[in-house]
Amino acid sequence: MASTTHLRALQALELALRKGSLKAAAEELAITPAALGQRIKLLEDYLGLDLLVRGRSGIRPTRELETAMAHLTAGFRELQTVSEILDFQRVHEIHIAADSDWAELWLKPRLTQFRNDNPNTLFCINGVGDVPVRLGQADCEVWFGEVHDKPGEKLLFHDYLLPVSSPENNKRISNISTDDPLEGFPLLHLDCYTRSTGAIGWPEWIKMHGYRKTAAGRGIRYKQVIQALEAVYSNAGLIICGIGLVQEQLDSGNLSLPFPIAKGKWSEYAYHIRFRENALRRSQTIKFRDWLLSEASKTEQHLQKLVSN
């Protein structure tokens, strides 16, 4: 057995026992459980020993492995320490191919904190950033849509669709006492949500909630949220978009919600992320992934709290 394969098999074994399952270990390494199991099986065949006992309560080391567990755990702990020390001193590049609305509206406002905590990490997002775009695949991809069922894929968050306006138009709408306060207001339409069968646009929203009687389908159409927001900021109309996507803009007061949260609807599509297996061999990429999933979880929890209240 080649030494590199030997080390990868030991890594799979140690991680599976530490995580308590092959599935959890496979997710950590961004490979399939079958591939991880194969690594361990090759090591067992090489040694001529069974190393794992599989039962209803999970996996545990065999008697033969038990005598070496302390050394195995300590060895990988030391390797991790060496890696972290060396990685801290080198510049890291993370290349991201992402939904442009998500990158500009959701990631960009949050990325400053990660940069401050990790000054040696440089980003190239959709070909623009601290370092030039490189040939080949990006380290990670982010999309709004359906699950792709690929190894290492993670859900970021589902969004909640609701009318969004400028603060000025919010005041105008609130000062109108008629039953149809949207009558005459320019309605802006987004094409980025139309691929989902359950998505709502202005015609569907007005049919459900009212506030207008005529021309619900008229108005300028935009392919991206960020394009439509330029018109919203200048008081030129209202859009229906995901409020998780524009949470920072709402919190800062640049955007407003003219209607109650209960008037919205969860998107069937969601934001997903997937890192290349090779990229996750770098500790800084793992750190970025974990940070990203934590921030996405905060967005999901924030939306759940808003809707439940």
Backbone bond lengths (Angstrom), bond angles and torsions (degrees), N, CA, C in turn:
res aa  C-N    CA-C-N  psi(-1)  N-CA   C-N-CA  omega(-1)  CA-C   N-CA-C  phi
1 M - - - 1.464 - - 1.522 109.20 -
2 A 1.322 117.71 130.28 1.456 121.57 178.63 1.517 109.82 -63.38
3 S 1.350 115.34 148.29 1.466 119.50 -175.28 1.514 112.28 -61.77
4 T 1.355 117.22 -37.83 1.460 119.20 -179.73 1.523 110.99 -65.55
5 T 1.325 116.69 -39.89 1.458 120.34 177.17 1.518 110.30 -65.49
6 H 1.329 115.13 -39.80 1.464 121.55 177.86 1.531 110.20 -58.02
7 L 1.319 116.78 -46.42 1.463 121.11 -178.29 1.527 111.03 -67.18
8 R 1.320 116.64 -40.82 1.468 120.33 179.06 1.523 110.80 -64.78
9 A 1.328 116.39 -36.39 1.463 119.95 178.29 1.525 110.85 -67.33
10 L 1.332 116.47 -41.68 1.467 120.36 177.09 1.526 110.86 -64.73
11 Q 1.333 115.75 -37.46 1.468 119.81 177.02 1.523 110.65 -62.31
12 A 1.335 116.56 -44.82 1.465 121.04 178.85 1.523 110.83 -62.14
13 L 1.322 116.16 -41.66 1.461 121.34 -179.74 1.528 111.45 -64.39
14 E 1.330 116.72 -49.30 1.468 121.07 -178.39 1.522 111.13 -63.30
15 L 1.329 116.29 -42.04 1.461 120.41 -178.02 1.525 111.22 -68.68
16 A 1.331 117.29 -39.49 1.467 120.91 179.17 1.523 110.89 -61.97
17 L 1.328 116.75 -41.83 1.468 120.26 179.46 1.522 111.09 -70.95
18 R 1.328 116.76 -37.13 1.469 119.71 179.89 1.525 111.09 -69.39
19 K 1.337 116.95 -38.27 1.463 121.12 -179.77 1.523 112.46 -82.21
20 G 1.331 116.55 -22.68 1.453 119.77 178.88 1.507 115.18 91.14
21 S 1.338 117.47 -1.02 1.467 119.49 178.95 1.520 110.13 -161.31
22 L 1.323 115.31 153.90 1.459 120.46 176.95 1.524 110.80 -67.80
23 K 1.325 116.34 -36.69 1.460 120.38 -178.17 1.518 111.06 -62.98
24 A 1.339 117.18 -46.86 1.466 120.91 -179.20 1.521 111.07 -64.08
25 A 1.326 116.54 -39.25 1.464 120.33 178.65 1.523 110.90 -66.85
26 A 1.334 116.42 -39.75 1.464 120.53 179.27 1.519 111.09 -63.54
27 E 1.329 117.10 -40.13 1.460 120.90 177.84 1.523 110.90 -62.66
28 E 1.313 116.85 -39.58 1.466 121.56 178.97 1.530 111.16 -62.10
29 L 1.329 115.85 -37.72 1.466 121.05 -178.48 1.523 112.65 -91.70
30 A 1.347 116.63 -2.35 1.469 122.56 -179.79 1.533 111.74 59.30
31 I 1.350 115.58 41.06 1.462 121.27 172.92 1.526 107.76 -128.82
32 T 1.321 116.75 173.91 1.462 119.57 179.50 1.528 109.97 -80.26
33 P 1.342 118.01 154.01 1.464 120.18 175.13 1.528 112.52 -57.18
34 A 1.333 116.34 -34.29 1.470 119.82 179.06 1.525 111.01 -64.43
35 A 1.336 116.36 -41.64 1.470 120.18 179.21 1.521 110.96 -65.70
36 L 1.327 116.32 -39.58 1.463 119.73 178.33 1.524 110.64 -66.29
37 G 1.326 116.52 -43.00 1.457 120.43 177.90 1.520 112.11 -61.17
38 Q 1.333 116.08 -35.50 1.464 120.39 179.21 1.525 111.00 -66.22
39 R 1.334 116.88 -37.75 1.467 120.10 177.76 1.530 110.54 -61.02
40 I 1.323 115.58 -44.27 1.468 119.84 -179.75 1.523 110.72 -67.59
41 K 1.336 116.40 -38.94 1.474 120.81 179.89 1.532 110.84 -62.92
42 L 1.329 116.83 -39.52 1.462 120.50 178.44 1.525 110.89 -63.34
43 L 1.328 115.86 -38.26 1.464 119.83 178.06 1.531 110.71 -67.33
44 E 1.326 116.36 -41.16 1.467 120.30 178.01 1.531 110.78 -62.53
45 D 1.330 116.31 -42.44 1.467 120.23 178.62 1.526 110.87 -64.36
46 Y 1.321 115.99 -38.84 1.462 120.91 -179.18 1.527 111.17 -65.17
47 L 1.343 115.90 -41.59 1.463 120.60 -177.86 1.529 112.85 -84.63
48 G 1.328 115.98 -20.28 1.459 119.72 -175.24 1.514 112.33 72.61
49 L 1.339 116.03 28.94 1.471 122.02 -177.46 1.516 110.43 -135.17
50 D 1.314 116.50 147.64 1.458 120.67 166.89 1.523 107.45 -82.28
51 L 1.323 116.60 134.02 1.464 120.55 -176.33 1.518 113.21 -110.64
52 L 1.329 116.87 -22.32 1.460 120.90 -177.36 1.515 110.98 -124.81
53 V 1.324 115.17 142.94 1.461 122.36 170.64 1.517 106.57 -109.38
54 R 1.311 116.25 122.26 1.460 121.34 -178.45 1.525 109.05 -103.84
55 G 1.334 115.69 127.91 1.457 120.57 -179.83 1.508 111.39 -143.54
56 R 1.314 116.83 -177.46 1.462 121.24 -179.06 1.524 112.05 -62.69
57 S 1.318 115.73 -31.29 1.468 119.84 -177.91 1.522 112.62 -85.11
58 G 1.334 117.34 1.36 1.452 120.46 179.62 1.513 111.40 121.94
59 I 1.317 116.08 -150.62 1.461 120.65 -179.47 1.523 110.17 -116.34
60 R 1.328 115.69 151.13 1.465 121.40 176.96 1.525 108.66 -148.69
61 P 1.334 116.99 158.23 1.464 119.31 -178.27 1.521 112.05 -71.73
62 T 1.326 116.08 148.45 1.464 120.69 172.93 1.530 109.06 -72.65
63 R 1.315 115.05 171.46 1.471 119.65 -179.67 1.534 110.45 -60.21
64 E 1.331 116.30 -38.71 1.463 119.76 -179.47 1.531 111.26 -64.15
65 L 1.317 116.24 -41.26 1.463 119.74 -179.24 1.520 111.76 -75.09
66 E 1.326 116.96 -30.99 1.464 121.44 -176.79 1.530 111.13 -54.46
67 T 1.329 116.73 -38.24 1.471 119.92 -177.80 1.528 112.45 -67.90
68 A 1.332 116.45 -19.86 1.475 120.08 -178.57 1.524 112.91 -107.12
69 M 1.337 117.99 -2.06 1.461 121.03 -173.34 1.526 113.30 -59.96
70 A 1.331 116.80 -42.61 1.469 119.43 -178.46 1.523 110.83 -60.26
71 H 1.338 116.18 -40.67 1.467 120.40 179.66 1.533 110.88 -70.21
72 L 1.333 116.23 -39.34 1.463 120.33 179.19 1.522 110.69 -62.24
73 T 1.325 116.17 -47.66 1.463 120.86 -179.81 1.519 111.10 -63.63
74 A 1.330 116.27 -46.32 1.466 120.36 -179.31 1.523 111.29 -63.77
75 G 1.331 116.30 -38.22 1.455 120.19 -179.23 1.515 112.42 -61.74
76 F 1.325 116.80 -46.72 1.460 119.46 -179.70 1.526 111.71 -72.87
77 R 1.319 117.36 -28.20 1.460 119.90 174.90 1.531 110.32 -64.89
78 E 1.328 115.95 -41.73 1.463 120.26 178.49 1.529 111.29 -67.81
79 L 1.335 116.62 -40.77 1.461 119.81 176.80 1.523 111.39 -61.11
80 Q 1.338 116.52 -39.32 1.453 120.75 177.97 1.522 110.89 -63.72
81 T 1.331 116.60 -40.93 1.463 120.79 179.24 1.523 111.00 -63.60
82 V 1.337 116.52 -45.36 1.465 120.60 177.78 1.522 110.47 -59.34
83 S 1.330 116.26 -45.21 1.461 121.27 -179.35 1.515 111.41 -60.73
84 E 1.325 116.79 -44.05 1.459 120.73 -179.19 1.525 111.50 -65.00
85 I 1.339 116.79 -39.86 1.464 120.24 179.43 1.525 110.82 -63.76
86 L 1.330 116.17 -45.54 1.456 120.15 -179.43 1.521 111.72 -70.28
87 D 1.331 116.90 -41.69 1.461 120.81 -178.65 1.517 111.97 -64.48
88 F 1.326 117.55 -32.90 1.462 120.81 -178.44 1.527 111.05 -63.40
89 Q 1.347 115.95 -24.85 1.456 120.10 -174.25 1.528 113.09 -94.60
90 R 1.303 117.39 -6.82 1.456 118.80 -178.13 1.521 111.00 -111.34
91 V 1.308 115.17 155.83 1.459 120.98 178.63 1.530 108.90 -80.61
92 H 1.311 116.25 135.30 1.464 121.95 179.78 1.525 109.35 -111.97
93 E 1.300 115.12 143.79 1.459 121.05 173.50 1.523 108.71 -116.24
94 I 1.317 116.12 133.82 1.462 121.31 173.87 1.523 107.64 -124.33
95 H 1.313 115.62 118.88 1.463 121.57 -178.50 1.530 108.92 -104.13
96 I 1.327 115.42 127.08 1.464 121.84 -173.30 1.526 109.93 -122.98
97 A 1.319 116.23 131.35 1.464 122.48 170.18 1.523 106.70 -111.57
98 A 1.327 116.98 113.00 1.465 119.40 -168.94 1.516 112.33 -138.52
99 D 1.321 114.23 157.18 1.459 121.39 167.59 1.528 107.38 -51.11
100 S 1.325 117.12 125.04 1.468 120.33 -171.77 1.526 112.87 -64.90
101 D 1.333 118.06 -34.96 1.467 120.21 176.79 1.524 110.64 -63.74
102 W 1.320 116.27 -45.47 1.468 121.00 179.96 1.521 110.80 -62.12
103 A 1.339 116.31 -44.22 1.466 120.56 -177.77 1.520 111.63 -63.61
104 E 1.316 117.16 -43.07 1.465 120.76 -175.32 1.522 112.65 -81.12
105 L 1.314 117.58 -41.51 1.467 120.59 -172.33 1.522 113.62 -92.55
106 W 1.326 117.19 -34.46 1.472 119.14 -176.96 1.526 112.02 -100.44
107 L 1.347 116.97 -51.16 1.468 119.53 -174.98 1.521 112.85 -72.46
108 K 1.307 117.68 -47.78 1.468 121.39 -173.01 1.529 113.63 -54.09
109 P 1.344 119.98 -46.49 1.469 118.82 179.92 1.524 113.69 -64.90
110 R 1.323 117.58 -25.22 1.467 121.65 -177.05 1.528 112.80 -91.93
111 L 1.316 116.29 -21.46 1.458 120.36 -171.30 1.526 112.99 -69.25
112 T 1.318 117.47 -23.98 1.467 121.01 -179.38 1.521 111.62 -56.36
113 Q 1.324 116.62 -43.34 1.460 120.20 -178.76 1.522 110.98 -64.50
114 F 1.335 116.72 -42.24 1.469 119.11 178.76 1.524 110.48 -64.41
115 R 1.318 117.48 -40.01 1.465 121.06 177.96 1.527 110.93 -61.41
116 N 1.323 116.52 -42.10 1.463 120.40 -179.58 1.525 111.32 -62.95
117 D 1.332 115.79 -38.38 1.467 120.29 -179.08 1.528 112.41 -80.40
118 N 1.337 116.62 -18.82 1.470 121.13 -176.84 1.531 109.32 -135.32
119 P 1.323 117.40 70.28 1.470 120.66 -173.01 1.523 114.63 -64.51
120 N 1.322 118.31 -17.71 1.466 120.79 -179.75 1.525 113.13 -88.43
121 T 1.321 116.91 3.80 1.464 120.59 179.89 1.525 109.74 -99.62
122 L 1.309 116.00 123.75 1.463 122.36 179.99 1.525 109.20 -112.06
123 F 1.330 115.92 144.52 1.462 120.84 -174.61 1.523 111.68 -119.54
124 C 1.315 114.37 146.12 1.458 122.45 167.12 1.523 106.01 -128.85
125 I 1.332 116.24 111.16 1.463 121.58 -175.06 1.522 109.09 -113.35
126 N 1.306 115.70 116.04 1.467 121.77 -178.00 1.531 111.63 54.03
127 G 1.343 115.66 39.79 1.460 121.14 175.56 1.505 115.60 85.87
128 V 1.331 117.78 0.06 1.466 121.43 -177.29 1.521 108.96 -127.91
129 G 1.346 116.31 139.51 1.461 117.70 176.27 1.505 113.90 157.52
130 D 1.328 115.72 -148.90 1.462 122.02 -175.60 1.524 112.44 -73.10
131 V 1.312 116.76 -27.65 1.469 121.73 -176.97 1.527 109.11 -130.07
132 P 1.340 117.93 154.78 1.467 120.19 -179.94 1.522 111.55 -65.96
133 V 1.316 114.90 154.80 1.456 119.84 175.51 1.524 108.92 -64.35
134 R 1.333 117.13 145.39 1.456 120.92 -179.18 1.521 109.51 -113.95
135 L 1.316 115.22 161.20 1.459 120.13 176.09 1.522 109.79 -72.05
136 G 1.317 115.82 153.12 1.458 119.74 178.42 1.513 112.63 95.60
137 Q 1.323 115.20 -172.77 1.458 121.57 -176.18 1.521 111.96 -74.02
138 A 1.321 115.38 151.33 1.459 120.62 173.22 1.527 109.21 -73.31
139 D 1.329 115.95 162.45 1.464 119.88 178.14 1.520 111.15 -69.18
140 C 1.324 116.37 -33.60 1.467 119.15 177.15 1.516 110.07 -148.39
141 E 1.314 115.06 155.78 1.463 121.53 177.29 1.520 109.16 -127.47
142 V 1.320 115.43 143.84 1.464 122.07 179.26 1.521 107.70 -127.99
143 W 1.324 116.71 132.54 1.459 119.83 -179.86 1.523 110.36 -141.93
144 F 1.326 114.22 156.94 1.459 122.13 173.73 1.517 106.77 -106.60
145 G 1.323 116.16 116.64 1.450 118.61 -177.84 1.509 112.22 163.14
146 E 1.319 115.19 -146.12 1.455 121.28 -177.33 1.528 111.05 -87.52
147 V 1.324 115.22 166.06 1.458 121.36 174.52 1.527 109.12 -67.95
148 H 1.342 116.92 138.52 1.464 121.20 178.20 1.527 112.82 -95.50
149 D 1.337 116.16 -9.67 1.474 121.68 179.58 1.525 112.39 55.92
150 K 1.326 116.22 47.75 1.461 121.52 176.25 1.526 109.57 -112.22
151 P 1.338 118.18 151.52 1.471 120.64 179.35 1.527 111.77 -57.64
152 G 1.323 116.34 138.63 1.457 121.07 177.43 1.511 114.85 83.83
153 E 1.327 117.47 0.85 1.466 121.09 -178.57 1.526 110.68 -73.80
154 K 1.337 116.30 137.77 1.462 121.14 -179.55 1.530 110.25 -131.52
155 L 1.323 115.25 144.78 1.461 120.88 173.51 1.523 108.86 -81.39
156 L 1.331 117.05 132.26 1.462 121.01 173.97 1.528 109.76 -90.76
157 F 1.335 117.25 -67.71 1.464 119.00 175.96 1.526 110.75 -166.97
158 H 1.328 114.93 151.29 1.461 121.58 166.25 1.524 107.43 -83.99
159 D 1.317 116.44 147.41 1.461 119.05 179.51 1.522 110.53 -103.92
160 Y 1.318 114.77 167.76 1.461 121.62 -177.78 1.520 107.48 -121.17
161 L 1.331 116.65 116.16 1.461 122.52 -173.59 1.523 111.49 -86.42
162 L 1.335 115.12 130.55 1.463 121.04 -175.26 1.528 108.81 -157.44
163 P 1.352 118.86 148.42 1.461 120.06 175.47 1.528 111.99 -59.82
164 V 1.321 114.98 138.37 1.465 122.52 -179.16 1.526 108.21 -129.91
165 S 1.333 115.78 139.89 1.461 120.46 -178.96 1.521 110.45 -138.91
166 S 1.317 115.71 175.26 1.462 120.81 169.82 1.530 108.11 -76.41
167 P 1.331 118.68 158.27 1.474 120.25 176.03 1.528 112.16 -56.83
168 E 1.332 116.92 -36.19 1.464 120.54 -178.73 1.530 110.97 -66.19
169 N 1.317 117.10 -45.87 1.466 119.41 178.83 1.524 111.66 -68.43
170 N 1.307 116.94 -29.32 1.465 120.42 174.95 1.524 110.29 -61.57
171 K 1.321 116.51 -43.36 1.471 120.82 177.86 1.527 110.62 -63.42
172 R 1.325 116.52 -42.99 1.465 120.20 -179.32 1.527 111.03 -61.41
173 I 1.319 116.26 -44.28 1.469 120.12 -179.43 1.522 111.08 -64.77
174 S 1.329 116.84 -42.20 1.467 120.59 -178.56 1.520 112.23 -67.28
175 N 1.333 117.41 -22.31 1.472 120.96 -179.49 1.524 112.99 -89.19
176 I 1.339 116.89 -3.81 1.466 120.59 178.60 1.521 108.79 -90.57
177 S 1.301 117.02 124.05 1.469 121.19 -173.24 1.523 113.85 -94.28
178 T 1.324 118.29 -2.31 1.464 119.82 -178.85 1.529 110.54 -77.19
179 D 1.350 115.84 169.41 1.464 121.03 178.35 1.526 112.46 -75.47
180 D 1.329 116.62 -13.05 1.466 121.22 -177.35 1.528 110.54 -123.74
181 P 1.341 117.45 66.64 1.469 120.16 -175.28 1.525 114.31 -66.40
182 L 1.330 117.71 -16.72 1.464 119.74 179.21 1.526 112.71 -87.71
183 E 1.308 117.18 -5.96 1.462 120.71 -179.25 1.527 109.07 -60.40
184 G 1.336 115.62 122.05 1.458 120.30 179.92 1.514 114.47 92.54
185 F 1.337 118.56 -15.61 1.467 120.65 178.28 1.533 109.73 -76.61
186 P 1.333 118.16 137.04 1.467 120.22 175.67 1.532 110.50 -64.94
187 L 1.314 116.37 129.20 1.460 121.83 176.92 1.528 108.66 -106.48
188 L 1.311 116.74 125.65 1.460 122.67 -179.63 1.527 109.01 -101.57
189 H 1.322 116.74 140.10 1.465 121.01 -171.77 1.529 110.95 -117.48
190 L 1.328 116.23 141.37 1.463 122.81 -178.79 1.527 110.99 -110.80
191 D 1.333 115.79 131.82 1.463 120.67 177.63 1.525 112.70 -88.20
192 C 1.335 117.47 -14.65 1.470 120.05 -173.59 1.521 113.01 -70.10
193 Y 1.331 117.72 -16.53 1.464 119.84 179.43 1.531 112.86 -100.20
194 T 1.323 117.65 -7.98 1.467 120.53 -170.23 1.528 113.55 -72.21
195 R 1.343 118.56 -16.08 1.472 120.16 179.91 1.522 111.77 -68.78
196 S 1.325 117.06 -24.75 1.463 121.63 179.62 1.523 109.41 -82.83
197 T 1.328 116.27 129.34 1.466 120.26 -177.42 1.526 112.07 -64.41
198 G 1.322 117.79 -25.81 1.459 120.37 -178.03 1.508 114.22 -97.44
199 A 1.339 117.16 7.87 1.464 119.98 -177.11 1.524 110.69 -70.02
200 I 1.323 115.33 150.85 1.462 119.71 176.71 1.523 109.95 -114.78
201 G 1.335 114.80 137.18 1.454 122.30 170.40 1.519 107.77 -114.99
202 W 1.313 116.48 -169.60 1.464 119.14 -178.83 1.528 113.61 -60.97
203 P 1.342 120.55 -44.08 1.473 118.73 179.71 1.528 112.76 -57.56
204 E 1.351 116.79 -43.36 1.467 120.18 -179.87 1.528 111.36 -68.89
205 W 1.330 115.61 -41.27 1.464 119.64 -177.22 1.530 111.16 -65.94
206 I 1.323 116.68 -45.07 1.466 120.74 -179.77 1.529 110.93 -67.47
207 K 1.324 117.07 -34.53 1.465 119.92 176.22 1.526 110.83 -62.68
208 M 1.339 116.99 -35.50 1.462 121.43 -179.22 1.524 112.34 -79.12
209 H 1.344 116.96 -38.03 1.465 119.53 -168.36 1.525 115.35 -119.11
210 G 1.334 118.19 -12.41 1.453 118.92 -179.91 1.516 112.50 84.77
211 Y 1.343 116.23 -140.88 1.470 125.20 179.76 1.532 113.27 76.67
212 R 1.341 117.56 -3.32 1.456 120.63 179.93 1.521 107.82 -166.26
213 K 1.333 116.22 147.31 1.463 119.91 -178.22 1.525 113.39 -112.83
214 T 1.320 118.19 -22.42 1.465 119.72 -172.16 1.530 112.32 -127.69
215 A 1.332 114.51 154.21 1.470 123.85 168.88 1.523 114.25 51.49
216 A 1.322 116.99 44.20 1.472 119.40 -179.44 1.524 112.33 -68.13
217 G 1.331 117.27 -23.29 1.458 120.08 -178.41 1.514 114.51 -94.49
218 R 1.322 117.45 -3.63 1.460 120.26 -179.19 1.527 111.00 -82.20
219 G 1.321 114.85 155.59 1.456 120.10 177.01 1.517 111.87 129.72
220 I 1.301 115.52 166.65 1.463 122.02 -178.50 1.527 110.31 -70.26
221 R 1.332 115.89 142.01 1.459 121.64 178.68 1.529 109.55 -106.67
222 Y 1.322 115.00 143.64 1.465 121.51 179.14 1.524 109.47 -128.55
223 K 1.325 115.75 145.34 1.465 119.88 177.81 1.522 112.03 -79.80
224 Q 1.339 116.51 -29.25 1.455 120.48 -175.16 1.525 111.11 -129.31
225 V 1.329 115.13 151.52 1.462 120.96 178.79 1.516 110.47 -62.74
226 I 1.323 117.10 -43.49 1.460 120.60 -175.44 1.527 112.19 -62.11
227 Q 1.337 117.28 -30.72 1.459 120.65 176.28 1.526 110.70 -69.53
228 A 1.325 116.16 -44.47 1.467 120.54 -178.92 1.520 111.89 -67.38
229 L 1.325 117.30 -31.07 1.465 119.91 -177.38 1.518 112.58 -64.18
230 E 1.330 117.51 -28.51 1.467 119.34 176.98 1.526 110.08 -60.11
231 A 1.326 116.09 -39.07 1.468 120.13 177.21 1.521 111.15 -71.18
232 V 1.330 116.90 -37.89 1.467 120.83 179.37 1.523 110.48 -64.47
233 Y 1.334 117.16 -44.65 1.469 121.08 179.84 1.529 111.74 -58.86
234 S 1.338 116.19 -33.72 1.468 120.41 -177.86 1.524 112.35 -91.31
235 N 1.339 116.78 16.44 1.475 123.24 176.16 1.527 113.06 66.28
236 A 1.344 116.83 24.71 1.463 120.26 -175.83 1.519 113.46 -91.85
237 G 1.332 118.20 2.27 1.451 119.81 178.25 1.514 112.67 160.28
238 L 1.337 115.51 179.82 1.458 123.15 179.55 1.524 109.33 -119.51
239 I 1.330 116.53 151.74 1.459 121.21 175.14 1.525 109.73 -128.23
240 I 1.321 114.98 161.37 1.465 121.42 168.48 1.522 106.35 -107.12
241 C 1.325 116.39 118.03 1.465 119.50 -179.57 1.523 110.07 -146.75
242 G 1.324 116.54 174.79 1.454 121.59 179.06 1.517 110.95 -73.39
243 I 1.324 117.13 123.90 1.470 119.19 -177.25 1.528 111.80 -79.27
244 G 1.326 117.64 -15.32 1.461 119.34 171.79 1.518 110.47 -69.35
245 L 1.319 116.23 -37.00 1.456 122.39 179.03 1.525 111.20 -62.80
246 V 1.333 117.11 -38.36 1.475 121.34 -175.57 1.528 111.72 -108.64
247 Q 1.324 116.80 26.44 1.470 120.76 -177.96 1.523 112.28 -56.52
248 E 1.337 117.56 -43.45 1.464 121.00 -179.10 1.521 110.98 -63.91
249 Q 1.329 117.09 -37.77 1.461 120.78 179.87 1.528 111.29 -70.02
250 L 1.323 116.73 -33.80 1.466 120.88 175.86 1.522 110.67 -70.71
251 D 1.334 116.52 -43.73 1.462 120.40 -179.03 1.524 111.85 -64.65
252 S 1.336 116.72 -33.28 1.466 120.46 -179.03 1.519 112.94 -80.79
253 G 1.339 117.29 -10.33 1.457 120.86 179.63 1.513 114.32 89.10
254 N 1.329 117.70 5.08 1.466 120.28 178.21 1.527 112.00 -76.49
255 L 1.323 116.47 -22.24 1.461 121.96 176.27 1.521 109.53 -129.68
256 S 1.327 116.06 158.30 1.468 121.27 -179.78 1.523 110.32 -134.32
257 L 1.329 114.49 160.71 1.466 121.78 174.88 1.524 108.27 -109.32
258 P 1.335 117.46 104.59 1.465 119.97 -176.39 1.527 114.66 -76.53
259 F 1.334 117.50 -10.54 1.462 120.41 -177.73 1.529 110.31 -130.49
260 P 1.329 117.27 157.95 1.471 120.94 -177.15 1.529 112.65 -59.44
261 I 1.328 115.63 151.12 1.461 122.10 178.59 1.530 111.16 -56.31
262 A 1.316 116.48 -34.53 1.468 121.05 -177.65 1.527 112.67 -63.67
263 K 1.326 117.52 -14.09 1.464 121.07 -179.66 1.535 112.26 -85.32
264 G 1.325 117.66 5.59 1.459 120.69 -178.30 1.516 113.16 -98.44
265 K 1.335 115.52 -173.79 1.463 121.34 -179.30 1.530 109.42 -151.93
266 W 1.336 116.41 139.27 1.459 121.16 176.79 1.526 110.21 -68.25
267 S 1.316 117.12 139.66 1.465 121.43 175.90 1.528 109.60 -76.44
268 E 1.320 116.23 139.94 1.466 119.82 175.23 1.524 110.25 -71.51
269 Y 1.318 116.67 -38.40 1.457 120.88 175.91 1.523 109.21 -76.39
270 A 1.315 115.37 161.80 1.464 120.55 -179.81 1.524 109.37 -140.86
271 Y 1.326 115.20 169.63 1.464 120.89 173.03 1.527 108.27 -89.38
272 H 1.323 115.51 129.70 1.463 121.94 -178.75 1.525 109.41 -124.47
273 I 1.331 115.31 156.39 1.459 120.59 177.25 1.521 109.38 -135.80
274 R 1.332 114.91 147.80 1.465 120.29 176.12 1.518 108.92 -144.50
275 F 1.337 116.15 128.15 1.463 122.56 176.54 1.527 109.95 -100.91
276 R 1.318 115.77 142.23 1.470 119.79 173.34 1.526 109.79 -65.29
277 E 1.315 115.84 145.57 1.466 120.17 -179.75 1.524 111.07 -59.00
278 N 1.335 117.11 -42.63 1.466 120.25 -179.35 1.521 111.71 -63.74
279 A 1.326 116.67 -35.66 1.464 120.05 -178.98 1.518 111.33 -64.87
280 L 1.329 116.25 -33.01 1.462 120.23 -177.64 1.527 112.65 -79.79
281 R 1.302 117.38 6.52 1.462 120.07 170.51 1.529 110.86 -82.16
282 R 1.323 116.46 -9.26 1.463 121.20 178.73 1.524 109.04 -99.38
283 S 1.305 116.25 128.41 1.466 120.24 -175.07 1.520 112.18 -61.96
284 Q 1.337 117.17 -33.33 1.460 119.49 -177.92 1.524 110.94 -69.31
285 T 1.325 116.88 -33.16 1.462 120.22 176.67 1.523 110.26 -68.75
286 I 1.318 116.97 -39.23 1.466 120.72 176.01 1.523 109.99 -62.51
287 K 1.324 115.92 -42.25 1.469 120.10 178.83 1.529 110.55 -61.88
288 F 1.342 116.60 -41.56 1.460 120.53 178.41 1.521 110.86 -65.64
289 R 1.325 116.57 -42.55 1.468 119.79 178.42 1.527 111.13 -59.85
290 D 1.322 116.60 -46.99 1.465 120.38 -178.65 1.526 111.08 -63.57
291 W 1.331 116.12 -40.19 1.468 120.13 177.42 1.526 110.47 -63.54
292 L 1.332 116.18 -43.29 1.464 121.38 -178.56 1.526 111.00 -62.52
293 L 1.322 116.90 -44.39 1.462 120.64 179.28 1.526 110.93 -65.05
294 S 1.327 116.92 -35.41 1.464 120.70 177.57 1.525 111.08 -66.06
295 E 1.329 117.03 -43.72 1.464 120.95 178.63 1.526 111.01 -65.48
296 A 1.328 116.98 -39.42 1.466 120.63 178.10 1.519 110.81 -64.76
297 S 1.324 116.74 -38.35 1.464 121.01 177.31 1.526 110.87 -62.54
298 K 1.326 116.77 -37.84 1.467 120.76 177.27 1.528 110.63 -62.88
299 T 1.331 116.16 -40.88 1.467 120.08 177.99 1.520 110.70 -63.56
300 E 1.325 116.73 -45.89 1.471 121.07 179.15 1.525 110.68 -59.60
301 Q 1.330 116.95 -44.89 1.465 121.24 -179.74 1.527 111.25 -65.62
302 H 1.330 115.87 -39.01 1.469 120.42 178.23 1.527 110.66 -61.62
303 L 1.323 116.70 -44.85 1.462 120.60 179.77 1.528 111.33 -66.21
304 Q 1.324 116.53 -43.18 1.465 120.19 178.86 1.526 110.81 -59.30
305 K 1.321 116.38 -40.85 1.464 120.86 -179.91 1.523 110.96 -66.54
306 L 1.342 116.60 -42.96 1.465 120.28 178.37 1.524 111.36 -60.09
307 V 1.321 115.58 -47.04 1.468 120.23 -175.73 1.524 111.23 -68.83
308 S 1.329 116.79 -40.27 1.471 119.87 -178.04 1.521 112.48 -69.46
309 N 1.333 116.41 -26.14 1.472 119.91 178.97 1.521 112.11 -83.47
